[in-house]
């Protein structure tokens, strides 16, 4: 019996500890996998698919050896206090901050807006054929502001205008990122309140993310919680590895695939100073 306990303590626990240490190192510094929950990345990703996340890219970006790219899919955490930024673990009931999966559509220095469902980056209408081939984006606009007597007085949040003092804390940094008002809007605002779609000029360290599901209520993203800090990006999603096959109307197909940057994002011009 003593020999058994000696084996258990000296060998089994050591082997398990070594395996856990290796697993921790691999998932922290090399790669991990994440399961897609929900439909916010339809039609690109489907609920239940698993993607590979190369963690070494995250560390390379944080060390200044790499940078995030427009159009790549990323694992992110929404700002504290934002809708759905806290979830409840099934059965056990404890609270935690979930990860979201979204597409990085604009980088630090970019100017970004959405006008009637069309994404503009640096005043360029991004052709998102990877989305529009399969669905029609809901014609919403963002950010929508209300201007009166030459001043921004309200921001449209969840379909209604809120005075700047009443907007949620997680959206207040975005107000400082809005472009200066055009003279034409300032002049018109002295006669009546003016509804205006502005640009967000992303400062250093901030990114704008969106889900590919642009139908009504299809994705909670930067249109809901504003731009993200780079520290809230946990890593890129580069490859779908599970399930191995999927059933379609034409039969079964191999489901393994890379997640490339759509061509439309490669044509976005560099931001102007």
N, C-alpha and C positions, 0 to 999 in steps of 0.2 A: 504493500500500500504506500509506503514511504517513497518507493521508487516511482510510483505513479504520480504522486504529488510533486516530486522533484522534476519529473518530465513536464508536468503541466505548467509549473512555475518557470522552469529554466528554458524550455523549448517552445511549448505551444504559445504561451503568452508573448514570448519574444518574437516568434514568427508572425503572430497576429499584429503585434505592435509595429514590426517592420513593414508589413503589408499596408497598414493604415497610414504610416508615414509616407510611404511611396505614393499611395493614392492621393494623399493630401498635397504632396509636391506636384504631382501630375496635374490635378484639377486646379491648382492655384497658379502654376507657372507655365504649363504646357497646353493642355486643352481639357475641355469638359463638354458635356452635352446638355441640351435644354429641350424640354418638351413644349410644343406650341399649344397654348390653351386659348380657346376661343377662335373667333373668325376675323379679327382685326387686320390680319395680313392676307386674307383672301383677295385675289385668286392665287397669289404667289405661294402661300403656305396654308395648309389645312390643319384644322384642329386634330391634335394627337400626333402630328409628325414630330420627329426629333431631329435637331440640328446640331452640328459640330461647332463649337466656339473655341477657336485657337486663343488661349489666354496669353500666349507670348506676344501677340499683337497688342493687347492691352498694356502690358508692361513696356513694350517698345514705344508706344505712344506717350505713356507717362514719363518715360525717360528722354523724350524728345528725339527718338530715333525713327519714328514713323508718325503718321498722322491719319486721322479718319478721313474718309473720302465721301464726296457727295454720291448718294445713290446706294451705298452699301447698307445692308440690314444689320441692326445692332440690338443687343440685349441692354435694356436701360431700366433705371428706377425713376419713377416720376417724383417731382418735388414733394416734400412733406406737406401734408394738408390738402393736396390735390385730390380730386375725386378718384376713388379706387386705389389710393396710394397705401391703404391699409386693408388687409384681408384677414379673414378668420380661418384658421386651420380646421379642416373637417374633423368632427368627432372630439378631438382634444380641446378645441375652442380657444386656443391662444392666438393673439394677434401677431401679425408679421407684415413686413413691407415686401410685396411681391415684385418680381421683375416683369417688365413688359418687353415685347419684341416689336420693333418699329424700323422704319427706314430713315436714315439720315438724309434730309433733303437740302439742308443749307449749313454752311460752315461759318466759323468766325470771319467777320469782314463782309459777309454776304448781306444783301438786302432781299427779304423774302415777304411775299404776301400771297393770299389766295383770293381770286376774283371769280365769283360764280362757278366754283369748282375747279378752276384752272390755276395751277401752281406757277407762280412767277419767281424766278431767282435772278437777281441782278437785272431786273426788267425783261428777262428772257422767258417766254412762255414754254415751260418744259414739256416736250411731247412724251407723255407717259403711256406709250402703246402697250406696255406690259400690264396696264390696268384697263385702259379704255377698250381693248379688244374683247374684254369679258364683261365689263359693267360700265354703267353711266354714272360718273361722279355726281353726288348731290350738289346743286349749285349754291353752296354757301360761300361766304367771303370772310376773310380774317386778315388782320385785325380791323374791326369796324369801330370807328370813334365818332363821337359827337362833338362838334366844334361850335362855340357860341362866343361872339364878340372877340374873335381872334385867339381864343383859348380852347384847349381840349378840356371838356367838362365831364365827359362820361365815356365809358368803354362798354361795348356790347358783350355781355357774358350770358351764355345759355339763352340767347334769343331776346334779351332785354337789356336796356342801357342802365348801367350802374354808375353813380357819381364816383369820381376817382377815390374819394375817401372810403367808399364802401366796397371796393373790389377786393377779392381775396388776397392775402399776403403773397401767395405764390405767383400772382400776376403783376404785382406792383413793380418788380424790376423791369418788366417788359415795357412799361409806360416810358421809362427813360430811354428805351431803345428805339422809339418811334422816330421816323424822319421828321425834319422840320416841316411845318405846314406850308403848302403852296400859297402864293399871294392871292390867287383866285379864290381859294377856299376861305382865306382870312377875310377878304372883302365881302364875300357872300354871307359870311357868318354874322355880320353886323345887322343884317336884315332879318335873319331867322336862324335857328339851329340847323347846322349842316351835317348830314351823315356822310362819312368819308372813309374809304378803304385806304389805310396808310401802309407804309413799308416798315418792317422791323429790321433795323440795322444791327446785326449781331456783333457784339463786342468780343474781344479776345476771350477765348475759353467757353463760348456759348454756341449751342447747336440747335437746329430746328428739326424735329422728327415728326413723321406722319405714318400712319398705317396705310396699307395699300387698299383696304376696304373703304372706299370713299362714298359708300351709300349713307343714307341718313342714319346717324347713330352707329355707324360701322366701326369707328375707332376712337378711343380716347387718346389724344396725342397732344402735340404742342398747340393745336388750336383750342384745346381745353385748358392745359396747364402751363402754356407758355414755353419759351426756350429752355433748354437744359444746360446745366454746367457739364463740362467735359468729365468731371469726376463722377457723374451719374451714368456714364456709359460703361457698362461692365465688360463688353467685348463684342466682336463681330460674329454674325452667323454666316457661315460660308458654305455649308454642305448639308443636304438632307440625307440621313442614313437609315431612317426607320419611319414607316414600315418599308420592307424591301420591295414589296409589290403593292399595287393598288388596283382595285376593280373599277373599270370605266365602262361607258356604254359600248365601247368597241372591244371589251374584254379586259384581261389583266395586262398590266404594263409594269415594267421595272420602274421603281420610284426613286432610286438613288440619283441625285443630281446636285450639281453645284449651284450656287446662288450668285450669279454675276451681277455687276452693276449695269442697269439698263442703259441703252445707248443714248437716250435723251439726256441723261445727267452728264454724259461726257461732252456735250455740246454747250453746257452752261458757260458763259463768259466769265472771266475773272472779275472780281468786284472793282469798281472805280473808287478812287480815293475821294 
